[in-house]
Amino acid sequence: MKTELNELLEFAVEFARGAGEITLQYFRKRPETSTKSDGSYVTIADRQAESYLRKQIAERFPDDGILGEEEGELQGTSGRRWILDPIDGTFAFVHGVPFYGVLIAVEIEGEMSVGVVNIPVLGEIVSAAKGLGCFLNGERARVSTTAELKEALLLSTSFGPSTESMQARAKVSRTWGDCYGYVLVATGRADVMLDPVMNLWDCAPLLPIVEEAGGTFTDWRGARTADGGNAIATNGLLFDEVMSIVRQAQPQKSTKSSE
């Protein structure tokens, strides 16, 4: 199994790097952009990057399934499914903000087993596979050792009424959001990252990445899942305190955005 995971991880990193290079061709160059039915953006870079990823996967792993944000799902027969978000943080991408990322996960028999996030503009690739650890540009990555929320850096893509209690307890809060916030938690540069609205392709690679770095990745109920409609990542030490606050706040469920 470890041989299989190593191989899949190596390819996922290669694919993420290639897709990232495609996005860089359009970054800060006013790419062709349209608006989806939910109001979120999609650009020519999203579409070309996902097409590239699908082509690479189909050539190397023709029996695997693929689920992508822009082109939907292709069923497979191998028991493996690749889950793709060609640009997570398209709003940031369109506005020239470098915190967007290429997200790739491999689900094996229902378990999120491989995760890769490429932040192309910053030159950061975070990768992980179940039981093999988490790495930032090839170097081992670990979560922070912050033990109390009053000393923690709290991140969210956007803060609102459902996060006010958490913000009041944290030492510092910042909107270094989308996938980059979770990268910062996995690499020990932030302590908590949360989003009240998430999709499967947003979360899929983050679960193995954060867990292999020593942290927790759950939905707002505290369930270990990439498909809960929302997400919280912690360094593990803060999990109980964070979940206590979330449960007391009882945030109402939001409608999912596709971005």
C-alpha positions in Angstrom: 0.0 0.0 0.0 2.8 2.4 0.8 4.3 1.8 -2.6 1.0 2.6 -4.2 0.6 5.8 -2.1 4.2 6.9 -2.9 3.5 6.5 -6.6 0.2 8.3 -6.4 1.7 11.1 -4.4 4.6 11.6 -6.8 2.2 11.8 -9.7 -0.2 14.1 -7.8 2.6 16.5 -7.1 3.7 16.4 -10.8 0.2 17.1 -11.9 -0.4 19.9 -9.5 2.8 21.6 -10.6 1.8 21.3 -14.2 -1.6 22.7 -13.6 -0.1 25.5 -11.5 2.1 26.5 -14.5 -1.0 26.9 -16.6 -2.6 29.2 -14.1 0.5 31.4 -13.9 0.1 32.1 -17.6 -3.1 34.0 -16.8 -2.4 35.4 -13.3 -2.7 39.2 -13.2 -3.4 39.2 -17.0 -7.2 39.7 -16.9 -8.1 36.2 -18.0 -11.4 35.5 -19.7 -13.9 35.3 -16.8 -17.5 34.4 -16.4 -19.9 34.1 -13.4 -21.6 30.9 -12.4 -25.2 30.6 -11.3 -24.2 31.0 -7.6 -22.3 34.2 -8.3 -18.8 32.7 -8.1 -16.1 33.2 -10.8 -14.7 30.7 -13.3 -11.9 31.6 -15.7 -10.2 30.2 -18.7 -7.4 29.2 -16.4 -9.7 27.1 -14.2 -11.0 25.3 -17.3 -7.6 24.7 -18.9 -6.0 23.6 -15.7 -8.7 21.0 -15.0 -8.6 19.8 -18.6 -4.9 19.3 -18.2 -5.3 17.4 -15.0 -8.0 15.1 -16.4 -5.8 14.3 -19.5 -2.8 13.4 -17.3 -4.9 11.2 -15.0 -6.6 9.5 -17.9 -3.3 8.7 -19.5 -1.6 7.4 -16.4 -4.5 5.9 -14.5 -7.2 5.1 -17.1 -9.4 3.0 -14.7 -9.6 5.7 -12.0 -12.6 7.9 -11.4 -12.3 11.7 -11.6 -14.4 14.4 -9.9 -13.6 18.0 -10.8 -15.3 21.3 -9.9 -15.6 22.4 -13.5 -16.3 19.2 -15.5 -18.2 17.0 -13.1 -17.7 13.3 -12.4 -16.3 10.5 -14.5 -16.9 7.1 -13.0 -14.0 4.6 -12.6 -13.5 0.9 -11.9 -10.3 0.8 -9.9 -11.7 1.9 -6.5 -9.7 5.2 -6.7 -11.1 8.6 -7.4 -9.2 11.8 -8.1 -10.8 14.9 -6.8 -9.8 18.2 -8.4 -10.2 21.9 -7.8 -8.0 23.5 -10.5 -8.1 26.9 -8.8 -9.3 27.1 -5.2 -9.8 30.8 -4.5 -10.8 31.9 -8.0 -11.9 35.3 -6.5 -8.4 35.8 -5.2 -7.0 34.7 -8.6 -9.2 37.1 -10.6 -8.1 40.0 -8.3 -4.4 39.2 -8.5 -4.0 37.9 -5.0 -1.5 35.1 -4.8 -3.2 32.9 -2.2 -5.1 30.7 -4.6 -4.1 27.1 -5.1 -4.4 23.9 -7.2 -6.0 21.1 -5.2 -5.7 17.4 -5.9 -6.8 14.5 -3.8 -6.9 10.8 -4.3 -9.7 8.9 -2.6 -9.1 5.1 -2.2 -12.1 3.0 -1.3 -13.8 5.9 0.3 -10.7 7.2 2.3 -9.0 10.5 1.4 -5.5 9.0 1.1 -3.4 11.5 -0.8 -3.5 15.3 -0.8 -1.6 18.0 -2.7 -2.0 21.8 -2.6 0.1 23.9 -5.0 0.3 27.6 -4.3 1.9 28.5 -7.7 2.7 32.2 -7.2 4.4 31.6 -3.8 6.2 28.5 -4.9 4.8 26.3 -2.1 3.7 22.7 -2.6 2.3 20.9 0.4 1.8 17.2 -0.1 0.8 14.2 2.1 -0.3 10.6 1.9 -1.8 8.5 4.7 0.9 7.1 7.0 3.7 8.8 5.0 3.7 12.3 6.6 3.2 15.9 5.3 5.7 17.8 3.4 6.3 21.4 2.3 8.5 21.5 -0.8 9.9 18.1 0.2 10.7 19.1 3.8 8.7 17.5 6.7 5.9 19.8 7.9 4.2 19.9 11.3 1.5 21.8 13.0 2.2 24.4 15.7 2.4 23.7 19.4 0.0 26.5 20.5 -2.0 25.1 23.4 -4.6 27.9 24.1 -6.8 29.9 21.7 -5.9 33.1 23.5 -2.4 32.6 22.1 -3.5 31.4 18.6 -3.6 32.8 15.1 -7.1 32.2 13.8 -7.8 32.3 10.0 -10.9 32.2 7.9 -11.7 33.0 4.3 -14.3 35.4 5.6 -15.5 36.2 9.1 -19.1 36.7 10.0 -21.7 36.2 12.8 -20.9 32.5 13.0 -17.3 33.2 13.9 -17.6 36.1 16.2 -17.2 34.0 19.4 -14.0 32.4 18.0 -12.5 35.8 17.0 -13.2 37.2 20.5 -11.2 34.4 22.1 -8.3 34.2 19.6 -5.1 36.3 20.0 -5.2 37.4 16.4 -7.5 36.8 13.5 -6.8 37.2 9.8 -8.5 36.5 6.4 -5.6 34.6 4.8 -8.1 32.3 3.4 -9.1 29.6 0.9 -6.7 26.7 0.8 -3.8 28.8 1.8 -5.2 29.1 5.3 -5.2 25.4 5.7 -1.6 25.2 4.3 -0.6 27.6 7.0 -2.1 25.4 9.8 -0.5 22.3 8.4 2.9 23.9 8.3 2.7 25.5 11.8 2.4 29.1 10.7 -1.2 29.4 11.9 -3.2 27.5 14.5 -6.8 27.3 13.4 -8.5 27.7 10.0 -12.2 27.6 9.5 -14.8 28.1 6.8 -18.6 27.9 7.2 -19.1 26.9 3.5 -17.1 24.3 1.7 -17.4 21.7 -1.1 -15.9 18.3 -1.4 -13.3 19.4 -3.9 -12.3 22.3 -1.5 -11.7 19.9 1.4 -10.6 16.6 -0.1 -6.8 17.1 -0.1 -6.8 19.1 3.1 -7.9 16.2 5.3 -4.8 14.0 4.7 -2.5 17.1 4.6 -3.6 18.4 8.0 -3.8 15.0 9.7 -0.4 13.9 8.5 1.0 17.2 9.8 -0.4 16.2 13.2 -3.6 18.3 13.2 -7.3 17.7 12.9 -9.6 18.3 10.0 -13.4 18.1 10.6 -16.7 19.7 9.8 -18.3 22.1 12.2 -19.9 19.2 14.1 -16.5 17.8 14.8 -16.9 14.9 12.4 -13.8 13.7 10.5 -15.0 14.3 6.9 -14.2 16.2 3.7 -17.9 16.3 2.7 -19.6 18.1 5.6 -20.3 21.4 3.8 -17.9 23.3 6.1 -14.5 22.8 7.6 -12.3 23.4 10.6 -8.6 22.7 10.8 -6.7 22.9 14.1 -3.2 22.0 15.4 -4.9 19.2 17.5 -4.1 20.8 20.8 -6.8 23.5 20.2 -9.5 21.1 18.9 -11.5 20.7 22.1 -11.5 24.4 22.9 -12.4 25.3 19.3 -15.3 22.8 19.1 -16.7 23.9 22.4 -17.0 27.4 21.1 -18.4 26.3 17.8 -21.1 24.2 19.5 -22.1 27.0 21.7 -22.4 29.4 18.8 -24.5 26.9 16.8 -23.9 28.5 13.4 -26.7 28.1 10.9 -26.0 26.0 7.8 -25.2 28.1 4.8 -25.8 27.3 1.1 -22.7 25.9 -0.5 -20.7 28.1 -3.0 -18.9 26.3 -5.8 -15.8 28.5 -5.6 
